[in-house]
């Protein structure tokens, strides 16, 4: 079978002989191809902070053709791949690589089809979902910000064994309590340049941003840590 499932007691599913535990975001082309991410083959969604802190190359980008029922592995060894967004003309696909604070561009059409490059790097936070703006470019929700002058995740980046050890000895509830409360949405142009940002420094309304959707001049903002959706009427400059 092209797609098989296997219960292991921890929400694991096997796709193309790859174990997936954290199926995340998706987008669908007009002709019925689904592109989706598995953020981690080691940690399920309920332990997403472990996946984030460990930050290992355990993520995969898949495609699934609804017409041929064929599934393909497009990229593997990704560091917590997360949000997925097609370009307006479907010439490329954007994938946020959360732990690396960057966005990958995977080319679907033209001479570069099947290759990839970096669309945006060294972002001010750790990107979650990406969504198109009505005026062009993209909204990017930040799951957390990179605090200056010190960011624990950045500091531990060169030490994968230390990160992995912390996830084994630190209780999840304690790690959850240490998560920063800071809402941030970044505006990118069609070339990946930062144009602007929206911020809630104290996280009073939006403690972090998982999802951003623009509909008719109104921005709807969702957070993994909130049981509500925030609504913001955009000014003309956006």
N, C-alpha and C positions, 0 to 999 in steps of 0.2 A: 504494500500500500504506500502511496505517496506520503500520507499523513497517518501517523499512528499515535495512540495515547497509551500511557502506562501509569497507573496509580502507584505512587511511592509513599503516600501519607503526608507529603509536604507540598501539594499543589504542583508537582512536577509533571511535565508533558514532554514527550519525545517528538521532535520534528526533524526529518531528514537525519535520523540517528543522532540528533543532538538533544541533550537534556535541557529543557527550558523551565525556569521557575518564576519568571518575572515578565510575562508578556505585558507590553506597555502600550505605546501609542500606535496609530495607523493612519494611513491616508489611501484613497482609492482613485485610480485614474478613470477617465471617461469610458475607456474600453474594458474596464473590469479587472484591473490588476491591483491587488492589495499589497501595500508595503507596510511592514510592521517590525517593531523591535522587541527583542527579549533583553531586558536590562541585566539579567544575571542568571547564570546556570547554577549558582550556589545558594542564593538567598531569595526567598519568596517576597512578595510585596509587603507582607506584614512586618518583615524585618528589613525594610528598605534602607534604614540608616546603617545597618551593617554592610549592605552592598555599597552604599555611598562611601563609608569610611574605609572599607577594604580597598575599593577602587581598582580591583584587578581586571585583567583583560578577559572577562567572562561573558561579554555581551555579543549579540548577533543581530544583523539586519537581514530580514527575510523578504521574499516576495511570494505572492500566491495568486495564480491566474485563475479567475473564476470560470473562464471558458475552457481551459485545458485541464484544470484541477492540478496543475503542476506547482510545486513549491520549490523555491531555490534559496540557497544561502548566498547573499550578495557580499556581505562583509562579516568577518568574525574577529575575535580578539579585541573587541571594542570595550572601552572603559565606561560602563554604565550608559549605553545608548538609551535615549529617552524619547523626546518629541520627534515627530515625523511630519514633514510638510512638503507637498509638491509645489513647484513653481506654477505660476498662472498658466504658462504654456506647456507645462508638464515636461520641460526639457531636462530638468534635474530635480533631485529630491534632497531636502535638507534634513539632517539628523543631528540632534543635540547629543554631544558626548559629555554628560553632566560633570563627572568627576574631573575631567580635563579642562573645564570652563571654555569649551569651544564648540563650534558647529561645523559638521562635515557636509560637503556637497557631493552627492553621488550623481553622476551624469547618466541620463537615460536616453538621450537623443544626440545625433550629430557625431562628429569625429571622435569626441571624447566619451561616447557611450560605453559604460562598463568601467570607467575610471572614476577616481575621486580626488578631491582636493579640499583644502580648508577654506570655508566660507567666512568664518569669524573666529578669532582666537583671542586669548587673554581677556575674556569678558569679565566684567566687574562682579559677576556672581556665577552660580552654577546653573546652567540653563535647563529648564524643564520643557514644556511644550512650546511649539513655534506655530504661529498662525499668520496668515496673510493680512495685510492692511488694505483697506478699501482704496487708499490713495497710493498704493504701491509700497513695496518693502514688507517688513515683517514685525510683528509683536513677538517678544520672547519673554516668557515668565521665568523668574529666577527662583529656584527652589530654596536657595540660601545665598547670602552675599559673601564675598571674600573680604573679610575685615582687614583693615590696615591699621598699624603696620604688621599685625600678626594674624595669620590664618592657620589654624591647626591642620586642616586638610592640605593646604599648600606646603606647610612645614614638613609634614610627614610624607609628601609625595615621593621623595627619593628612597623611602624606607618601607617597601611593601611588606616585609616580614613583620615589622613593628606594627603596621596597620592591621595585618591579619591577626596578630597576637591580641591586640586590643579588642577586636570583635569577639574573641574567644573568652576573654576574662571580664570584660565590662558588661554588667547587666544592661539589658536593652532599655529598661525604664530609666536608668541613669543617663544613658546616652540621649534618650529622648528629652530629658529635662535640660540638657545642655544645648539643645538646638536653639539657634538665634531666632529672634522675632524681628524680622525686617522684610517688608514687602517691597519688591522691585520688579518693574516691567521695563525692558529695554526696547527701544525702537531702532531697527536696522533698515538701511536702504537696500536696494536690490543688489548691491555689491558687497554687503556685509559690514559696512561702516556704521558706527553708532551715531544716530542723529539726535536722540534725546532719551529721557527716561522719566518714569513716574515712580515715586518712592513714598513709602510709609515707614519712616525710620524707626518708630517704636513698635510697629506691627499692631497698632491699636485696632485697625479695621481688617487689614490683610497681613497676617503674620508671615506668610510666604506665598509665592505664586506658582501654582501648578498649571493653570489654564487661563488663556486670554482669548476672548472672542469679540470682534467688532461687528456690530449690526446697526446700520442706520445712524452712525455717529455716536453710538453708545458702546462703551466698553464693559464687558462682563468678565469678572475676574474670580476665578476659583482657587481655593487653597486646599491642599491635601489635609491640612490641620484644622479646617473650618467646616461647619455644617451648614453654611450659607454661601450664597454667591454675591459678591460686591458689584455694584453698578455705578459707572462713572460716565457722565455726559462729557464728551470731548470738546475742547475748545477748537477754534478755527485752525490753530497752528498744527494740530494733529490731523 
